[in-house]
Amino acid sequence: MARFWRLGKLRSRNVFVRRQAAERLGKSGRASAGVVRGLSKALADPDIQVRAAAARSLGALNAVPETEAERTMVLLACGREAEGRGEPAVAAALDWLARLEDQGGRLDVKTHEVAVRIGEWLKEARSPAAVELMARSLAAGREFMFRKRVCDALAAVGDGRAIGILLSLPRNETLDFAFEYLSEFLPRESALGRLIESFRNQARSAEARAVIARTMGKIGGPAAVEALLDGLSDKAKEVRIASASALGRLKAQAAADRLDGMLEDEYAGASAAAALAAIGDDRAFERLEAALRGTNSRRAMSAGTALAEAGTEAALSRLLADLECDSPEVRLRVVEALKGAAGPRAGEALSRALRDASAKVRKGAAYSLRKIGGRRTVEALIDALASADDELTRVLIECLGGIGDPIALDPIRTVLSRAEGETRHIALRASGMLGDKAAARELVDLIFTGAPGDPKALYYASCREHGHSGPLPDDLRALEKSAGAEAIRPLIGLAEDSGYGAMIVQVVSKILERDAAAVDDELLVELARLQAVSWVHDSHFGTRTRFDGRRIIQEHFVGGGGARKVPADCSAVHVLAQKEIQRRIQGRTVMRKPAPD
């Protein structure tokens, strides 16, 4: 009787009742003729979610309809393989997809997955009739996601007819996404003529023409190279960048002169240099070396980066040869570029550069080694500490702290034992980054009280007086790694006075995760008091973060294990704070929340 009752509900005027009935009939486990007939009729329901539920139920009952269109929809709804892609099935799929995407965010998860599967299934519908149906559906002006999925399917088909449809679509933001799909699938040479025609059409957006340029870089051929050479002088920077990258992919030697002239381009210079490195012949390398040794810093930076990131031994050898150059400026450019190089040769060259005659080159080599990282890099930086002057020592320990390898802790402590002033401050920070709790305690004292006569302490005093944070973010990162509960109270006070409130809230939470047992009841009460009246203004990130101390207590002392009993004063302070909020709202006054800039 319940089954017949549900069959009747499939004809209800209430769409939610029809959805529920279609879903439950599939769970009954009985595929009677009446049930199959009722669910098959529901496949044409005006509501797409009723259709999807009916299709899933038919699949669950192993009652696959006979018609190709209905059978395809049932199989797709159930996540099974649907082979047939005739015209009726494609038409039904497009109709379902349009109705599904018209629902937008109102679809349940299972029904949304049906839309995804239909979009993937359409990519294999390569018949002329299927392509024509997709073209008509795009002309009907459907919802954004529907058009996007159909454009994806047309790009996957990729023949001249499908590409022609994409290129003939009117220009707007939605349809420009169609060109993104062209570069994701294997391009067809038959579409090249249409691509070049659209690439040269200045009415189309720069983003779309840039994607077409990348697609032509996959297809190749003299016609594509000629069009891409014209793209190097395009007004749009996106087109110039994409054209240069595509020519490098094609290793177009005819483009070397034009690419060399682009090295000074503010936007496309780096892409032009990378393209020259990708071309990889002697003339291209000679141009890059000349740019590296030249007086134009932008050209030099692009050339050095391209040689370092080319990934070939020939390019790296030419770059390393310039480390022997007499000009310290050229050697500095080389060590700065080597941070993007892969392999042990770059690390060995930078390790040798730590003993360069130029202080700038030595510092640049240290920072590049920090980018590379690794145990051998750390060992090279530690070895350089033995003969380093004060300036290089500060750079080396900063880099060792940034890499984070614990074997550097003892050498940094050795420096710390004799260091003073700024060197000591940086050594404390580096030790804190490596988890040294004693260094973190001294760093807290330095930040919030200051050592007598220490220039850095005077600098922090000036920062507090004039309302800016100075080097505070680097110190906060060190405290986040190693500080104990003793740092929480001064951090709370600093949160409202500095421009890094959000970061300080994060540091306090990390400290509580690590050292919650050391927090006394008095500090818990202070945290609770802050929850209602303390707003943290973050000028650096442009946000205001509410410092919710009561939530922090809940996470770390109640919800985060529950082993600790929170003092009653915390709840009492919370009640008082809520009353203070109400009083201030009624009086139309503002809490301790900074006024907008």
Number of C-alpha atoms within 10 A of each C-alpha: 6 9 16 11 10 21 21 13 19 25 16 14 9 10 17 15 16 25 22 16 24 30 23 15 28 23 12 14 12 14 17 12 9 12 23 23 15 19 27 21 14 23 23 14 18 11 17 24 27 26 27 29 28 33 31 27 29 30 22 19 19 15 20 20 19 9 10 20 19 20 21 28 28 30 20 24 26 20 15 13 11 16 12 14 20 16 19 17 22 25 18 16 23 22 13 22 24 22 19 25 21 17 15 13 10 12 16 10 9 14 20 20 16 23 26 14 18 24 21 16 19 24 18 15 22 18 12 13 15 22 23 14 15 23 19 12 18 19 12 9 10 15 17 15 17 23 24 20 23 25 30 25 25 29 25 24 24 24 18 16 18 22 25 17 19 24 21 10 14 12 13 10 12 14 19 23 18 25 22 20 20 25 19 12 15 14 21 17 16 14 18 21 14 17 24 19 11 18 25 15 12 12 10 16 16 20 19 22 28 24 24 26 31 23 26 30 25 20 19 18 14 9 12 22 23 14 18 29 20 14 24 23 14 17 11 17 19 19 28 29 23 26 33 31 25 29 33 25 18 20 21 19 17 13 22 23 13 15 27 20 13 22 27 20 18 11 15 24 24 26 26 35 35 28 29 35 29 25 23 20 15 12 14 21 22 14 20 29 20 13 23 27 21 13 12 12 15 17 26 26 20 24 33 30 25 27 33 28 19 23 16 15 13 15 23 22 14 16 28 20 12 19 22 11 13 9 12 17 16 21 28 21 23 30 31 23 25 28 24 19 21 16 11 11 15 23 24 14 15 29 23 14 21 27 16 17 10 16 16 16 25 26 24 25 31 30 21 24 30 22 16 19 18 14 12 14 23 24 15 19 24 19 14 20 20 11 10 16 11 13 12 19 23 21 21 31 28 23 21 31 26 18 22 20 16 15 14 21 21 12 16 25 18 11 19 19 10 9 16 13 13 16 21 21 23 25 30 31 27 32 32 29 31 25 21 21 17 14 25 29 19 17 27 22 15 19 20 17 14 19 15 9 9 15 13 19 21 17 16 21 16 14 16 16 10 10 12 17 17 14 12 15 14 13 20 25 19 25 28 23 20 22 31 23 18 16 20 22 13 14 19 21 11 17 21 21 18 23 24 24 27 22 20 26 21 14 22 24 20 18 20 21 14 17 16 17 13 11 14 11 15 11 15 19 22 17 23 25 23 19 21 24 19 19 20 28 26 21 15 14 12 11 14 16 16 18 26 19 25 21 15 21 22 15 16 20 20 15 13 13 10 12 11 13 9 16 13 10 16 21 15 13 20 19 13 12 18 14 13 15 16 11 12 13 12 9 9 9 10 12 14 13 15 13 7 6 5
